[in-house]
Amino acid sequence: MTTFQHLDIPTLTGWLEGDQALTLVDIRDPQSFAQGHIPGSRRLDNDTVGAFIEGASREAPLVVVCYHGHSSQQAAAWLAGQGFDEVYSLDGGFTDWQLRHPDRVEH
């Protein structure tokens, strides 16, 4: 059974600072994403997931972000089942990211 792993914010911060090749997807609603998101992330929803799966690298780590780190677990588990090698759910979600890194939020 393919599954996902939990990822903490300090680890993601290190990956981003080290220019680690990764794919960052945000599953929050469009308005929340527009108000702020982790730089380099792209919004993913039911309408865009098909095209995402067709075009995304299966080898690069895939990090799923939601509001608080709960619904991203379900999405990460589902994406892991679609053949992605390394899938992570960001613990604490965007809310925790924004608290820790208010200077690293893209609008």
All heavy atoms as an XYZ file, in Angstrom:
836
protein
N       0.835     -1.193      0.000
C       0.000      0.000      0.000
C       0.874      1.248      0.000
O       1.733      1.418      0.846
C      -0.898     -0.028      1.243
C      -1.800      1.168      1.364
S      -2.846      0.983      2.802
C      -2.612      2.585      3.516
N       0.641      2.114     -0.950
C       1.385      3.369     -1.030
C       0.741      4.385     -0.102
O      -0.467      4.524     -0.065
C       1.368      3.916     -2.474
O       1.741      2.875     -3.358
C       2.328      5.064     -2.615
N       1.557      5.073      0.653
C       1.021      6.052      1.578
C       1.883      7.308      1.579
O       2.855      7.398      0.848
C       0.876      5.447      2.987
O       0.195      6.381      3.827
C       2.223      5.092      3.594
N       1.509      8.240      2.411
C       2.219      9.509      2.497
C       2.993      9.581      3.805
O       2.820      8.755      4.695
C       1.226     10.672      2.402
C       0.351     10.806      3.614
C       0.709     11.653      4.659
C      -0.818     10.081      3.729
C      -0.081     11.767      5.789
C      -1.618     10.192      4.854
C      -1.247     11.032      5.885
N       3.838     10.605      3.905
C       4.591     10.856      5.127
C       4.217     12.247      5.652
O       3.782     13.098      4.895
C       6.097     10.811      4.842
C       6.569      9.473      4.288
C       8.009      9.568      3.825
O       8.902      9.791      4.622
N       8.229      9.414      2.532
N       4.416     12.422      6.940
C       4.204     13.746      7.536
C       5.474     14.566      7.369
O       6.579     14.034      7.439
C       3.868     13.614      9.027
C       2.516     13.031      9.253
N       1.384     13.805      9.359
C       2.105     11.741      9.369
C       0.333     13.024      9.551
N       0.742     11.771      9.559
N       5.311     15.864      7.150
C       6.442     16.765      6.976
C       6.254     17.944      7.913
O       5.172     18.544      7.950
C       6.483     17.260      5.521
C       7.633     18.184      5.144
C       8.961     17.437      5.192
C       7.412     18.760      3.752
N       7.292     18.267      8.669
C       7.164     19.428      9.556
C       7.684     20.681      8.851
O       8.391     20.617      7.857
C       7.847     19.193     10.916
C       9.348     18.961     10.810
O       9.982     19.383      9.824
O       9.912     18.357     11.739
N       7.276     21.815      9.389
C       7.611     23.091      8.753
C       9.118     23.364      8.735
O       9.635     23.815      7.711
C       6.786     24.225      9.386
C       5.344     24.060      8.901
C       7.349     25.599      9.037
C       4.340     25.002      9.476
N       9.869     23.078      9.816
C      11.322     23.295      9.723
C      11.986     22.499      8.594
O      12.882     23.013      7.920
C      11.834     22.856     11.095
C      10.669     23.074     12.016
C       9.451     22.733     11.190
N      11.520     21.273      8.349
C      12.095     20.475      7.255
C      11.765     21.099      5.905
O      12.639     21.245      5.045
C      11.597     19.025      7.323
O      11.972     18.471      8.592
C      12.207     18.181      6.209
N      10.498     21.494      5.711
C      10.128     22.145      4.456
C      10.918     23.436      4.267
O      11.403     23.712      3.169
C       8.625     22.441      4.410
C       8.150     23.189      3.154
C       8.480     22.419      1.877
C       6.667     23.497      3.240
N      11.079     24.202      5.321
C      11.854     25.446      5.242
C      13.269     25.152      4.751
O      13.783     25.828      3.858
C      11.893     26.144      6.619
O      10.558     26.382      7.048
C      12.649     27.461      6.548
N      13.893     24.131      5.306
C      15.238     23.740      4.889
C      15.283     23.316      3.435
O      16.212     23.678      2.701
N      14.289     22.563      3.011
C      14.239     22.141      1.605
C      14.134     23.345      0.689
O      14.829     23.421     -0.328
C      13.058     21.213      1.359
C      13.207     19.830      1.927
C      14.285     19.326      2.599
C      12.241     18.788      1.873
N      14.037     18.031      2.963
C      12.796     17.671      2.537
C      10.953     18.689      1.353
C      12.113     16.464      2.668
C      10.277     17.495      1.482
C      10.848     16.393      2.130
N      13.260     24.277      1.024
C      13.075     25.460      0.174
C      14.324     26.339      0.167
O      14.718     26.858     -0.880
C      11.848     26.260      0.631
C      10.502     25.556      0.435
C       9.382     26.351      1.096
C      10.202     25.314     -1.028
N      14.961     26.490      1.316
C      16.193     27.290      1.378
C      17.335     26.616      0.644
O      18.222     27.285      0.125
C      16.572     27.553      2.836
C      15.634     28.543      3.508
C      15.866     28.687      5.007
O      16.675     27.918      5.582
O      15.221     29.573      5.598
N      17.307     25.293      0.586
C      18.355     24.548     -0.106
C      18.036     24.277     -1.556
O      18.709     23.492     -2.213
N      16.982     24.917     -2.060
C      16.556     24.731     -3.452
C      16.320     23.269     -3.813
O      16.619     22.828     -4.916
C      17.561     25.369     -4.430
C      17.558     26.884     -4.318
O      16.480     27.455     -4.072
O      18.629     27.495     -4.470
N      15.781     22.507     -2.864
C      15.413     21.109     -3.103
C      14.352     21.074     -4.195
O      13.391     21.845     -4.162
C      14.848     20.525     -1.795
C      14.031     19.267     -1.943
C      14.845     18.022     -1.799
O      15.957     18.062     -1.264
N      14.336     16.927     -2.284
N      14.538     20.190     -5.165
C      13.519     20.028     -6.205
C      12.300     19.371     -5.567
O      12.405     18.291     -4.991
C      14.056     19.161     -7.337
N      11.168     20.062     -5.612
C       9.937     19.492     -5.070
C       8.740     20.138     -5.728
O       8.851     21.177     -6.375
C       9.873     19.652     -3.544
C       9.930     21.059     -2.938
C       8.550     21.680     -2.836
C      10.520     20.971     -1.545
N       7.600     19.507     -5.573
C       6.341     20.049     -6.068
C       5.502     20.382     -4.844
O       5.325     19.555     -3.954
C       5.617     19.015     -6.954
O       6.489     18.626     -8.015
C       4.339     19.601     -7.529
N       4.981     21.602     -4.807
C       4.223     22.090     -3.664
C       2.814     22.419     -4.144
O       2.640     23.266     -5.025
C       4.927     23.340     -3.140
C       4.680     23.880     -1.759
C       4.898     22.829     -0.684
C       5.623     25.052     -1.508
N       1.804     21.713     -3.600
C       0.417     21.976     -3.989
C      -0.393     22.397     -2.773
O      -0.162     21.925     -1.661
C      -0.249     20.767     -4.690
C       0.453     20.456     -6.005
C      -0.295     19.546     -3.804
N      -1.309     23.311     -2.994
C      -2.142     23.875     -1.938
C      -3.596     23.552     -2.288
O      -4.069     23.921     -3.355
C      -1.923     25.393     -1.896
C      -2.555     26.076     -0.706
O      -3.706     25.726     -0.368
O      -1.927     26.980     -0.142
N      -4.293     22.854     -1.384
C      -5.660     22.410     -1.687
C      -6.728     23.295     -1.041
O      -7.901     22.937     -1.035
C      -5.860     20.931     -1.294
C      -5.674     20.729      0.216
C      -4.928     20.039     -2.103
C      -6.111     19.362      0.712
N      -6.327     24.454     -0.525
C      -7.310     25.364      0.070
C      -8.170     26.020     -1.021
O      -7.855     25.936     -2.203
C      -6.600     26.435      0.907
C      -5.865     25.838      2.114
C      -5.058     26.877      2.870
N      -4.101     27.510      1.976
C      -3.858     28.817      1.932
N      -4.474     29.643      2.750
N      -2.976     29.313      1.097
N      -9.233     26.687     -0.596
C     -10.141     27.323     -1.554
C      -9.432     28.471     -2.282
O      -8.430     28.997     -1.797
C     -11.417     27.805     -0.845
C     -11.138     28.978      0.070
O     -11.218     30.126     -0.396
O     -10.827     28.747      1.259
N      -9.968     28.867     -3.446
C      -9.304     29.904     -4.262
C      -9.075     31.219     -3.521
O      -8.028     31.844     -3.673
C     -10.253     30.105     -5.442
C     -11.066     28.863     -5.523
C     -11.154     28.329     -4.121
N     -10.044     31.654     -2.736
C      -9.912     32.939     -2.034
C      -8.798     32.879     -0.995
O      -7.984     33.805     -0.897
C     -11.239     33.325     -1.377
C     -11.190     34.691     -0.727
C     -12.539     35.100     -0.140
O     -13.527     34.386     -0.256
N     -12.573     36.258      0.476
N      -8.738     31.795     -0.237
C      -7.673     31.652      0.770
C      -6.302     31.614      0.104
O      -5.359     32.238      0.579
C      -7.886     30.385      1.594
O      -9.083     30.476      2.338
N      -6.205     30.876     -1.003
C      -4.936     30.795     -1.729
C      -4.529     32.173     -2.226
O      -3.366     32.566     -2.114
C      -5.061     29.813     -2.899
C      -3.773     29.616     -3.650
C      -2.805     28.743     -3.187
C      -3.524     30.301     -4.834
C      -1.609     28.557     -3.885
C      -2.344     30.120     -5.540
C      -1.387     29.237     -5.054
N      -5.483     32.943     -2.765
C      -5.183     34.281     -3.286
C      -4.731     35.220     -2.165
O      -3.884     36.091     -2.382
C      -6.406     34.858     -3.990
N      -5.259     35.041     -0.970
C      -4.894     35.901      0.156
C      -3.490     35.600      0.681
O      -2.889     36.440      1.328
C      -5.911     35.747      1.290
C      -7.244     36.375      0.953
C      -8.313     36.079      2.003
O      -8.143     35.235      2.866
N      -9.421     36.781      1.903
N      -2.979     34.417      0.395
C      -1.621     34.084      0.808
C      -1.343     32.611      0.658
O      -2.201     31.773      0.934
N      -0.128     32.294      0.196
C       0.292     30.905      0.040
C       1.818     30.826      0.123
O       2.506     31.841      0.063
C      -0.219     30.305     -1.273
C       0.109     31.136     -2.474
N      -0.721     32.148     -2.923
C       1.170     31.135     -3.304
C      -0.177     32.714     -3.989
N       0.980     32.121     -4.234
N       2.319     29.619      0.285
C       3.764     29.403      0.332
C       4.328     29.669     -1.068
O       3.796     29.162     -2.056
C       4.088     27.965      0.785
C       3.524     27.721      2.196
C       5.603     27.709      0.752
C       3.614     26.275      2.656
N       5.377     30.483     -1.171
C       5.952     30.772     -2.487
C       6.297     29.481     -3.243
O       6.845     28.543     -2.667
C       7.217     31.568     -2.159
C       6.912     32.207     -0.837
C       6.076     31.189     -0.096
N       5.945     29.467     -4.508
C       6.238     28.304     -5.350
C       5.135     27.269     -5.362
O       5.204     26.303     -6.126
N       4.113     27.455     -4.527
C       3.033     26.468     -4.520
C       2.023     26.777     -5.604
O       1.906     27.913     -6.062
C       2.348     26.416     -3.147
O       1.734     27.651     -2.841
N       1.306     25.744     -6.002
C       0.225     25.928     -6.973
C      -1.041     25.353     -6.372
O      -1.004     24.371     -5.642
C       0.552     25.278     -8.304
C       0.726     23.768     -8.237
C       1.183     23.186     -9.532
N       0.066     22.921    -10.419
C       0.189     22.275    -11.575
N       1.356     21.843    -11.980
N      -0.866     22.055    -12.325
N      -2.161     25.994     -6.683
C      -3.434     25.535     -6.135
C      -3.913     24.293     -6.877
O      -3.778     24.184     -8.092
C      -4.483     26.642     -6.238
C      -5.547     26.486     -5.161
C      -6.519     27.628     -5.166
N      -7.670     27.391     -6.025
C      -8.553     26.398     -5.855
N      -8.421     25.544     -4.879
N      -9.574     26.262     -6.675
N      -4.434     23.355     -6.114
C      -4.904     22.095     -6.686
C      -6.324     21.846     -6.192
O      -6.581     21.952     -4.990
C      -3.978     20.957     -6.250
C      -4.179     19.604     -6.910
C      -3.863     19.678     -8.396
C      -3.285     18.555     -6.257
N      -7.236     21.552     -7.122
C      -8.600     21.223     -6.735
C      -9.125     20.146     -7.683
O      -8.400     19.661     -8.550
C      -9.494     22.466     -6.718
C      -9.641     23.133     -8.082
O      -9.366     22.497     -9.132
O     -10.037     24.302     -8.116
N     -10.383     19.781     -7.516
C     -10.966     18.711     -8.329
C     -10.934     19.035     -9.819
O     -10.838     18.127    -10.643
C     -12.405     18.435     -7.891
C     -12.465     17.791     -6.523
O     -11.501     17.201     -6.058
N     -13.604     17.932     -5.857
N     -10.976     20.318    -10.165
C     -10.977     20.706    -11.575
C      -9.588     20.636    -12.208
O      -9.465     20.483    -13.420
C     -11.525     22.125    -11.743
C     -12.991     22.224    -11.337
O     -13.725     21.211    -11.457
O     -13.402     23.306    -10.893
N      -8.539     20.785    -11.399
C      -7.186     20.845    -11.955
C      -6.357     19.587    -11.686
O      -5.267     19.443    -12.222
C      -6.422     22.058    -11.390
O      -6.375     21.956     -9.958
C      -7.103     23.369    -11.771
N      -6.873     18.681    -10.861
C      -6.056     17.533    -10.453
C      -5.734     16.597    -11.621
O      -4.640     16.037    -11.672
C      -6.694     16.771     -9.261
C      -7.946     16.002     -9.688
C      -5.686     15.857     -8.593
N      -6.644     16.455    -12.575
C      -6.376     15.580    -13.718
C      -5.178     16.048    -14.523
O      -4.267     15.272    -14.812
N      -5.169     17.323    -14.863
C      -4.048     17.888    -15.619
C      -2.771     17.844    -14.785
O      -1.685     17.580    -15.313
C      -4.358     19.327    -16.021
N      -2.895     18.073    -13.478
C      -1.722     18.019    -12.599
C      -1.094     16.630    -12.635
O       0.114     16.489    -12.806
C      -2.105     18.391    -11.167
C      -0.991     18.141    -10.182
C       0.091     19.010    -10.112
C      -1.003     17.030     -9.366
C       1.132     18.769     -9.243
C       0.045     16.774     -8.491
C       1.106     17.661     -8.428
N      -1.922     15.605    -12.481
C      -1.412     14.225    -12.458
C      -0.738     13.869    -13.776
O       0.296     13.207    -13.789
C      -2.542     13.240    -12.099
C      -2.892     13.397    -10.617
C      -2.163     11.804    -12.417
C      -4.108     12.632    -10.165
N      -1.300     14.334    -14.890
C      -0.707     14.054    -16.204
C       0.663     14.705    -16.363
O       1.557     14.126    -16.974
C      -1.623     14.553    -17.315
C      -2.830     13.685    -17.535
C      -3.733     14.233    -18.623
O      -3.260     15.016    -19.483
O      -4.930     13.892    -18.598
N       0.823     15.935    -15.818
C       2.038     16.689    -16.095
C       3.088     16.718    -15.011
O       4.219     17.125    -15.262
N       2.754     16.297    -13.801
C       3.686     16.444    -12.682
C       4.723     15.329    -12.641
O       4.449     14.202    -13.041
C       2.919     16.462    -11.363
N       5.903     15.685    -12.138
C       6.967     14.696    -11.963
C       6.575     13.717    -10.867
O       6.158     14.113     -9.774
C       8.268     15.398    -11.563
O       9.204     14.453    -11.085
N       6.711     12.431    -11.152
C       6.417     11.395    -10.156
C       7.613     11.174     -9.215
O       7.480     10.590     -8.166
C       6.084     10.064    -10.837
C       4.836     10.101    -11.695
C       3.619      9.833    -10.851
N       2.411      9.491    -11.553
C       1.619     10.334    -12.175
N       1.960     11.588    -12.283
N       0.486      9.945    -12.713
N       8.789     11.659     -9.620
C      10.009     11.420     -8.840
C      10.265     12.495     -7.795
O      10.830     12.220     -6.744
C      11.232     11.312     -9.763
C      11.244     10.075    -10.639
C      10.305     10.181    -11.837
O      10.242     11.260    -12.462
O       9.624      9.184    -12.133
N       9.884     13.741     -8.092
C      10.137     14.838     -7.145
C       9.226     14.684     -5.933
O       8.072     14.279     -6.072
C       9.893     16.184     -7.824
N       9.712     15.017     -4.746
C       8.833     14.993     -3.572
C       7.627     15.905     -3.805
O       7.759     16.995     -4.354
C       9.707     15.535     -2.444
C      11.106     15.279     -2.885
C      11.085     15.399     -4.394
N       6.454     15.444     -3.404
C       5.208     16.184     -3.556
C       4.699     16.546     -2.163
O       4.462     15.660     -1.345
C       4.181     15.323     -4.300
C       2.758     15.862     -4.418
C       2.734     17.212     -5.128
C       1.884     14.850     -5.151
N       4.570     17.841     -1.900
C       4.124     18.322     -0.588
C       2.728     18.914     -0.737
O       2.509     19.794     -1.566
C       5.095     19.384     -0.014
C       4.608     19.877      1.345
C       6.507     18.819      0.087
N       1.785     18.407      0.071
C       0.400     18.858      0.029
C       0.134     19.751      1.243
O       0.420     19.376      2.378
C      -0.580     17.664      0.027
C      -2.023     18.162     -0.099
C      -0.248     16.685     -1.095
N      -0.409     20.946      0.975
C      -0.683     21.942      2.016
C      -2.189     22.207      2.054
O      -2.818     22.366      1.009
C       0.060     23.267      1.703
C      -0.210     24.317      2.762
C       1.554     23.022      1.548
N      -2.736     22.283      3.280
C      -4.127     22.700      3.454
C      -4.146     23.774      4.536
O      -3.150     24.454      4.755
C      -5.024     21.511      3.800
S      -4.677     20.775      5.410
N      -5.254     23.939      5.227
C      -5.361     24.975      6.260
C      -4.548     24.639      7.509
O      -3.734     25.418      7.964
C      -6.827     25.189      6.668
C      -7.691     25.681      5.552
C      -8.432     24.795      4.787
C      -7.756     27.034      5.245
C      -9.232     25.245      3.745
C      -8.553     27.490      4.204
C      -9.282     26.586      3.463
O     -10.060     27.027      2.424
N      -4.817     23.449      8.093
C      -4.206     23.091      9.380
C      -3.472     21.749      9.360
O      -3.025     21.286     10.404
C      -5.281     23.042     10.477
C      -6.031     24.324     10.633
N      -5.486     25.446     11.218
C      -7.285     24.674     10.256
C      -6.376     26.427     11.201
N      -7.465     25.990     10.610
N      -3.374     21.106      8.211
C      -2.669     19.835      8.131
C      -3.550     18.616      8.290
O      -3.048     17.510      8.487
N      -4.861     18.785      8.203
C      -5.771     17.645      8.345
C      -6.237     17.111      6.991
O      -5.986     15.961      6.663
C      -6.972     18.013      9.226
C      -6.579     18.481     10.583
N      -5.964     17.674     11.500
C      -6.682     19.696     11.156
C      -5.713     18.369     12.605
N      -6.132     19.599     12.416
N      -6.908     17.947      6.201
C      -7.420     17.473      4.910
C      -6.291     17.166      3.928
O      -6.463     16.366      3.017
C      -8.427     18.448      4.304
O      -7.915     19.742      4.243
N      -5.123     17.748      4.147
C      -3.990     17.431      3.262
C      -3.573     15.970      3.414
O      -3.017     15.391      2.490
C      -2.807     18.348      3.543
O      -2.391     18.247      4.882
N      -3.865     15.361      4.560
C      -3.515     13.952      4.749
C      -4.320     13.059      3.811
O      -3.761     12.159      3.185
C      -3.729     13.536      6.201
C      -2.787     14.251      7.165
C      -3.041     13.870      8.602
O      -3.174     12.697      8.928
N      -3.114     14.871      9.473
N      -5.605     13.342      3.678
C      -6.438     12.557      2.756
C      -5.991     12.775      1.317
O      -5.886     11.827      0.540
C      -7.907     12.941      2.903
C      -8.498     12.543      4.231
C      -9.912     13.079      4.408
O     -10.306     14.054      3.787
N     -10.668     12.429      5.278
N      -5.729     14.030      0.965
C      -5.290     14.332     -0.402
C      -3.931     13.680     -0.675
O      -3.715     13.132     -1.760
C      -5.207     15.842     -0.605
N      -3.024     13.727      0.295
C      -1.699     13.120      0.118
C      -1.809     11.609     -0.057
O      -1.133     11.025     -0.909
C      -0.804     13.466      1.310
N      -2.670     10.978      0.721
C      -2.861      9.525      0.593
C      -3.400      9.191     -0.795
O      -2.944      8.239     -1.445
C      -3.798      9.013      1.679
N      -4.347      9.987     -1.279
C      -4.918      9.752     -2.598
C      -3.860      9.949     -3.685
O      -3.733      9.136     -4.606
C      -6.112     10.680     -2.827
C      -6.822     10.359     -4.107
C      -7.754      9.399     -4.313
C      -6.610     10.997     -5.379
N      -8.143      9.401     -5.630
C      -7.471     10.368     -6.301
C      -5.788     12.038     -5.809
C      -7.526     10.747     -7.638
C      -5.837     12.409     -7.140
C      -6.700     11.772     -8.048
N      -3.078     11.025     -3.583
C      -2.038     11.287     -4.577
C      -0.963     10.204     -4.554
O      -0.445      9.814     -5.600
C      -1.424     12.672     -4.358
C      -2.336     13.830     -4.788
C      -1.877     15.136     -4.161
C      -2.387     13.949     -6.303
N      -0.633      9.704     -3.365
C       0.341      8.606     -3.280
C      -0.170      7.398     -4.062
O       0.603      6.700     -4.730
C       0.600      8.245     -1.821
N      -1.471      7.179     -4.018
C      -2.077      6.078     -4.760
C      -2.083      6.290     -6.261
O      -2.331      5.352     -7.027
N      -1.802      7.511     -6.710
C      -1.758      7.827     -8.137
C      -0.357      7.626     -8.724
O      -0.108      7.984     -9.866
C      -2.222      9.259     -8.394
C      -3.595      9.575     -7.838
C      -4.663      8.593     -8.296
O      -4.877      8.403     -9.489
N      -5.332      7.960     -7.347
N       0.576      7.103     -7.918
C       1.890      6.764     -8.449
C       3.004      7.733     -8.137
O       4.099      7.616     -8.690
N       2.767      8.695     -7.250
C       3.849      9.592     -6.851
C       4.723      8.861     -5.834
O       4.222      8.228     -4.915
C       3.293     10.897     -6.272
C       2.650     11.774     -7.310
C       1.302     11.656     -7.605
C       3.414     12.689     -8.019
C       0.701     12.443     -8.579
C       2.827     13.484     -9.002
C       1.482     13.355     -9.279
N       6.051      8.955     -6.028
C       6.998      8.198     -5.201
C       7.050      8.677     -3.755
O       7.093      7.876     -2.835
C       8.421      8.296     -5.783
C       8.541      7.597     -7.130
O       7.671      6.762     -7.459
O       9.495      7.893     -7.859
N       7.076      9.982     -3.569
C       7.307     10.574     -2.247
C       6.271     11.663     -2.010
O       6.359     12.734     -2.594
C       8.698     11.228     -2.255
C       9.618     10.828     -1.159
C      10.939     11.586     -1.287
O      11.642     11.379     -2.301
O      11.245     12.375     -0.388
N       5.275     11.390     -1.174
C       4.203     12.351     -0.929
C       4.187     12.720      0.551
O       4.292     11.842      1.416
C       2.821     11.795     -1.348
C       1.742     12.850     -1.162
C       2.847     11.308     -2.797
N       4.065     14.007      0.813
C       4.067     14.520      2.190
C       2.842     15.379      2.438
O       2.397     16.112      1.558
C       5.309     15.400      2.437
C       6.605     14.675      2.279
C       7.242     14.633      1.044
C       7.203     14.030      3.357
C       8.438     13.953      0.881
C       8.402     13.350      3.207
C       9.021     13.316      1.969
O      10.202     12.646      1.814
N       2.351     15.314      3.677
C       1.319     16.233      4.156
C       2.015     17.177      5.127
O       2.710     16.731      6.048
C       0.215     15.452      4.869
O      -0.670     16.336      5.524
N       1.844     18.484      4.913
C       2.516     19.465      5.772
C       1.767     19.598      7.095
O       0.635     20.070      7.136
C       2.601     20.831      5.076
C       3.365     21.901      5.859
C       4.832     21.524      6.033
C       3.243     23.252      5.172
N       2.399     19.159      8.173
C       1.812     19.261      9.506
C       1.651     20.729      9.888
O       2.577     21.523      9.728
C       2.692     18.549     10.545
C       2.704     17.040     10.363
O       1.773     16.497      9.728
O       3.645     16.394     10.860
N       0.471     21.086     10.364
C       0.185     22.470     10.744
C      -0.367     23.300      9.600
O      -0.926     24.364      9.824
N      -0.175     22.826      8.367
C      -0.717     23.483      7.193
C      -0.235     24.913      6.998
O       0.747     25.363      7.604
N      -0.959     25.622      6.135
C      -0.577     26.986      5.822
C      -0.696     27.897      7.041
O       0.093     28.829      7.209
C      -1.416     27.544      4.665
C      -1.072     28.967      4.353
C       0.099     29.268      3.673
C      -1.877     30.010      4.776
C       0.459     30.587      3.416
C      -1.534     31.330      4.526
C      -0.363     31.608      3.839
N      -1.679     27.621      7.902
C      -1.881     28.460      9.091
C      -0.614     28.505      9.941
O      -0.163     29.578     10.354
C      -3.066     27.922      9.920
O      -4.216     27.886      9.083
C      -3.340     28.807     11.111
N      -0.023     27.346     10.173
C       1.204     27.286     10.978
C       2.381     27.905     10.222
O       3.210     28.601     10.801
C       1.499     25.835     11.366
C       2.474     25.718     12.520
O       2.679     26.719     13.253
O       3.046     24.621     12.715
N       2.441     27.649      8.897
C       3.505     28.255      8.078
C       3.462     29.775      8.210
O       4.478     30.423      8.420
C       3.349     27.846      6.617
C       4.309     28.551      5.703
C       4.140     29.756      5.087
C       5.636     28.128      5.352
N       5.251     30.093      4.362
C       6.184     29.117      4.504
C       6.397     27.005      5.658
C       7.462     29.004      3.962
C       7.667     26.893      5.111
C       8.185     27.889      4.279
N       2.255     30.358      8.084
C       2.106     31.806      8.121
C       2.490     32.369      9.491
O       3.075     33.451      9.570
C       0.659     32.160      7.777
C       0.422     33.625      7.546
C      -0.972     33.900      7.019
O      -1.918     33.181      7.338
N      -1.099     34.920      6.207
N       2.196     31.635     10.556
C       2.581     32.079     11.903
C       4.101     32.096     12.060
O       4.665     33.018     12.640
C       1.984     31.147     12.969
C       0.506     31.335     13.264
C       0.016     30.225     14.194
C       0.252     32.699     13.885
N       4.753     31.068     11.524
C       6.214     30.947     11.675
C       6.987     31.798     10.676
O       8.108     32.200     10.951
C       6.634     29.484     11.513
C       6.118     28.580     12.597
C       6.569     27.173     12.298
N       5.953     26.199     13.177
C       6.616     25.177     13.689
N       7.902     25.010     13.447
N       5.996     24.311     14.443
N       6.419     31.981      9.487
C       7.124     32.662      8.396
C       6.254     33.739      7.751
O       5.965     33.666      6.549
C       7.560     31.662      7.326
C       8.486     30.598      7.793
N       9.763     30.858      8.208
C       8.297     29.254      7.944
C      10.333     29.729      8.571
N       9.470     28.741      8.432
N       5.825     34.744      8.516
C       4.958     35.770      7.903
C       5.626     36.504      6.742
O       4.949     37.029      5.858
C       4.665     36.729      9.076
C       5.728     36.470     10.076
C       6.132     35.029      9.902
N       6.961     36.495      6.726
C       7.715     37.142      5.655
C       7.865     36.255      4.436
O       8.379     36.692      3.411
C       9.105     37.550      6.184
C       9.873     36.345      6.731
O       9.249     35.443      7.336
O      11.112     36.321      6.555
N       7.414     34.995      4.525
C       7.548     34.062      3.415
C       6.161     33.587      2.956
O       5.894     32.404      2.849
C       8.426     32.877      3.807
C       9.851     33.344      4.128
C      10.761     32.215      4.420
N      11.045     31.490      3.183
C      11.849     30.437      3.144
N      12.433     29.996      4.230
N      12.067     29.818      2.009
N       5.300     34.569      2.712
C       3.957     34.316      2.214
C       3.777     35.140      0.955
O       4.044     36.332      0.941
C       2.889     34.710      3.273
C       1.492     34.628      2.675
C       3.008     33.822      4.507
N       3.361     34.477     -0.109
C       3.151     35.143     -1.387
C       1.672     35.502     -1.501
O       0.818     34.707     -1.138
C       3.553     34.177     -2.503
C       3.916     34.802     -3.801
C       4.560     33.779     -4.714
O       3.812     33.046     -5.406
O       5.813     33.703     -4.734
N       1.386     36.696     -2.028
C      -0.013     37.136     -2.181
C      -0.335     37.331     -3.646
O       0.497     37.642     -4.428
C      -0.261     38.449     -1.432
C       0.002     38.312      0.032
N      -0.927     37.801      0.905
C       1.100     38.616      0.773
C      -0.416     37.790      2.134
N       0.812     38.287      2.067
